[in-house]
Amino acid sequence: MNTPQSQSSLGNSQLDTTLGALRGGLPNAAGIAGENIAGWIKALQGNAPLADIAAELQNLHQVLRSGTADATTLAQSLGTLGKLTTKAAASATPDAQDKLRELGEVLSTAAGQLRG
């Protein structure tokens, strides 16, 4: 049974995995991107306050799976996710706030790198 405690632990574990991959740069993250994004989409399903993040993740996932992703499209999506994630940190549980802020910053930085 998923209790709030187990969901929080799962969320923090997923945050740690995502941050670890992105800290190594986009080439490092590319190998696990699809699986990681799909995991986040599933985790956020039914969470109305985070629906914008889930929708943007779905968009990013579809672009990556299409094989037609270009730097501009990826940068736009990552930038949007960075902003939304940073905003979501304000209402997150205390144990996740710092990690969400960092994730938002890392996503925004990645978007900037793609923009050149």
Secondary structure, DSSP 8 states (H G I E B T S, - for coil): ---HHHHHHHHHHHHHHHHHHHHT-HHHHHTTHHHHHHHHHHHHTT-GGGHHHHHHHHHHHHHHHHT---HHHHHHHHHHHHHHHHHHHTTS-HHHHHHHHHHHHHHHHHHHHHH-
